[in-house]
């Protein structure tokens, strides 16, 4: 065997593990079926703008250890995520805060906003929220739910809000202050020069082969190393033996525009049902760009099917039970260790991916 570890997937989990293993003197090979490293955090330069090829990635964490670790490979700017919601031409602040409540109802004080939300919750007859719709009305009232949550969520998840679990909406911040910072995190930013530069620093000195599909030549790759760190989809690894896990996928329509400023913000969400896309990303504003042109990406959410890129696990009860069957198979493997968003069928923020990879390194290395 030529290598101690074969890492399948050059995304964030695989890169962290490969870097740490190589630093410990292990022989490591990283392979990826894509023609580039970085996985979904990959950025490419277009008109001098670092374009987030697979959707917006904003690094944020409350964990100083993880922040310090990421800063070993990149210098981060001071970008703060303050998205805007567009409902049929009406603009609202996200996260839901006093600016949102003032625009929606004309209220001025936090007490007035809370009273409005409580009255709408009581009118809806909700005591214990049983689904996303009821949870959203409990958090922000029926007016905000109808304009800023209902249509966007249906587009994002492809299901009516009353058919989605309540925990999904609990990620959404609600504040009775004028704070426009979406992430309530101590540390936040974008790597200066883009994520690809960070990925290159992380994999410096590590052997990487691109355009390699592990599953199409499994025997060859398995024979190369003593251990395999697999970051692809766990159900695909087992040939969908028990059926396919469900994901949401995303399609991007990216355009270069001959204008310096298209929408005035990095992220604008389109929350009505009629607009087919969920949001528009203007990439230059992640790095305070002053380029003469701009690059925008329309995001369209869709149900995943084989051949599509899986993005968001649908972590409901049915898929949880199916994943547990695959997890039982994975736990019986002596040579293969599964990790990352697809390997663990788990919605991970970037800091949690790094933490998970470092925890595996501490265990194995």
C-alpha positions, 0 to 999 in steps of 0.5 A: 500500500502506497499511502496511510490514508486515502481521502475521498473528497477535497472538501473542507472535511477532507482537506482538514484531515489530510492536512493534519495527517500529513503534518503527523508524517502520514502518507496521504492521497486526496482524490476528488471527482471534480476538477478542483479542490475545495468542495462546495466552498470553491471560489473562482475569479471572474472579472477580478471578483471571487465568485462562490461557485456553489453558493454563498459561504460565510465563515462564522463561529463562536469557537476561538479554537476553530477561528484560530485554526481557520486563520492559519490558512487565510486572512479573513475580512470583516464581512458581516452577513446582513441579508435583505428580504424582498417581498414583491418590491417591499424590502425588509431586514433579515434577521427579523429585528426592529427594522422589520417590525417597524416596516411591517407594522409601524411599531417603534418599541420592542414591547409593541412588537412583542405585543403584536406577535403575541396577539397574532399567535393567540389569534392563530390558536397556537400553544405547542407548535407542531410544524414549521408554520406554527413555529414561525407564527409563534416566533414572528406572527402571521403577517411576517410568516405570510410575507417573509417565511411561507413562500421562501420556505416552500421554494427552499424545501419544496414542501408546504410549511405545515409539512416541515418540522418546526426545528428548521425555523429555529435557526432563524434569528429573531431580535427585538433590537436594531441589530442587522447581524444575521449570525450571532457569532463572535467571529465572522468573515470571508477569506481575503482572496477567496476560499480557493486560496485557503484550500490551496494553503490547507493542501500545500504539500499533500498529494492530490488527484482530481477528476477521480471517481472513487465509486467507479474504480473502487478496487483500485483506490481501496488497494492504495491505502490502509485507511479510507476517509470517505466524505461522499454520500453514504447511500451512494457508497452502499449502492443505495442498498436501502434506497436513496436519502433525500436532499435538496439541490441548488441550481445557479444561474450566474451572470456578469453585468456591466454595472458596478452595483446591481442590488447594493447587498451581498444577499437578497432573498426573494420571499414571494411564491411567484419569483422562481428563485430563492435569492440573488447573490452579488459576489463582490460585496463579500469582499467590499469590491470596487470592480467596474463590473459585477457578478450575480447568481440566481439560486433555484432550489430543487428536489435532488435526483441521482446525478444532481449535486446534493446540498441540504439533507432533508433531516426528517424522521423518515430520512433519519431512520433510513440514514441509521440503516446506512450508519449501521453498515458504516460502523461495521467497516474496518477500513473506511471512516465516513465524515462530513455533510454527505458522509454523515448526512448532517447539515453542517456549518463550516466551523462544525465541519472543521471541528468534526474533522479535528475530532477525528484527527485527535482520535485517529492520529 
